[in-house]
Amino acid sequence: MDNIIISWKNPIRLLTSVGLARVGDFIYLVAINILVFQMTGSAAAVAGLWVIGPMVNLLTKFWTGSFIDYRSKRKIMIITYIFRAFLVFCIPFSPSIWLIYLILVFLSVAQSFFQPSSMTYTTQLIPKEIRKRFNSINSLTSSGAFIIGPAIAGALILVTNVNITLVINSVAFLLAAILLLLLPETDNFEKNTAPKLSFKQIKDDFTVSITFMRENSYVAFVYISFLATTIFTFAMDTQEVVFTQLVVGLTEMDYSMLISITGIGAIVGAFLVSIFTKGISIRLLIITGIIMQTIGYLIYAFSWSFLSIATGFVILGFFNTFLNTGIVTFYQNNIPVDKMGRITSIFQLFQSSVQIIFVLLVGAVAELIPLRLTIIILSICMLVVAIIITVAVLHPVKKGYFKEA
C-alpha cells in the first residue's frame, strides 16, 4: 500500500496543478466573454475572442517545439502559469477592448508553450505502467473543469463582479505553479548548452520531426486521423447553437441544459474509465471511443427533438474520455520524449491550420446548402475516418504499438 501511495504522490500533484489551471481557464473564459460584451455590446467583438487562439497557434507552433525540447519542461510550465496569472490579473485594469485582445494574444502564446511542455513533462514523470490510468483520471479532471469552471465563474460573478472574479482567477494559476515547484525536475540540460533559437535551428528541427514521422508512418497516420476527427467535431461545434435553435427549434435554456448533460456524461464516462482502465486495453479504448463518439454525432445530425439531441450528446460526451485516454497513452508510448515538444507542436500547427480553413469553409457552405445537410455530411465524413482508424488500430501486425509496459 505504501508503494502505491509513493508511486502516485507526484502524479496526484501534477493532476491537481493541471486541474486548477483548467478550472481557471474556464473561469476567465466566461468572465472575459461577459466583460467584452459589457464593454462593447457587440456579438462580433465576443466572437473575435475565439479566433485569437488558432491564429496565435499558426504564428508560434513553427518554433515553440524547438525552444521546448532543449529546455526544462517543468520550468516552462511554471513560467507560463505565473505569466498567465499576471495577464489575467491585468485584464480588469485594461481601459480598452484592444488592450484586452492583446492580453489574450499573450495568453494564447503562453498556452502554445504550455501544451507541448505539459505533454512531454507528463510522459517523463509518469511511468509507462500507470500512464493509461493517469490519462483517464486526467480526462476526469478535464471533464470536471468543463462543468465546475463555468459554475464557479457564474457564482463568483453573481456574488462579486467580473473584475474581482478575474483577480481571484489569477490566484488559481499561482497555486498551480506552486504545486509544480513541488514536483521533481526531469530534464538534465547543462547550463548554456541549449542551441540558440534561429531560423536554421527551427528548420533543422522541423526536418528532424518530419523525418521521424516518415520513419514512423503508422504512429503519424493514427494520430493525424484522430486529429481529423477533432477537426470535424470542431467544425460541427461552431454551428451547434444555430443548429439546435434554428434547425431543431430548441430554446436557449434547452441548449444550456444540453451542454450540462454532455458534461455530466463526460464525467461519468471518465469516472468509469478511471476505475476499470486496468481491464481495458489501449486499442479497445480508442476503437470504442471513436466509434461511439461518431454515433453520438450521427444521432445529433439527424435529431429532431431535445430528447434525440440529448441522447447523442450523452453518448459522445461519455465515450469522448475513452478515446482521449487511449489516444494520449498511445501517443506518449510511441513518441520519443527528446523530440516530443517539436513533434507535438507540428501536429498542433497542422490542426490549427486545417481548423481555421475548415471552419471558414463550413460557414460558407452552410450559406449555400441547408445547415442540417452540412452537419450530416460532416458526421458521415467523421464516420469514414473512424472506420479507417478502427481498421488501422485492429491490424494484427501493429499490436506492438499498443503495449502498456
Secondary structure, DSSP 8 states (H G I E B T S, - for coil): -HHHHHHHHHHHHHHHHHHHHHHHHHHHHHHHHHHHHHHH--HHHHHHHHHHHHHHHHHHTTTHHHHHTTS-HHHHHHHHHHHHHHHHHHGGG--SHHHHHHHHHHHHHHHHHHHHHHHHHHHHHS-GGGHHHHHHHHHHHHHHHHHHHHHHHHHHHHHS-HHHHHHHHHHHHHHHHHHHHTS-------TT-S----HHHHHHHHHHHHHHHHHTHHHHHHHHHHHHHHHHHHHHHHTHHHIIIIIS---HHHHHHHHHHHHHHHHHHHHHHHHHGGGS-HHHHHHHHHHHHHHHHHHHHT--SHHHHHHHHHHHHHHHHHHHHHHHHHHHHHS-TTTHHHHHHHHHHHHHHHHHHHHHHHHHHHHHS-HHHHHHHHHHHHHHHHHHHHHHHH-GGGGGGG---
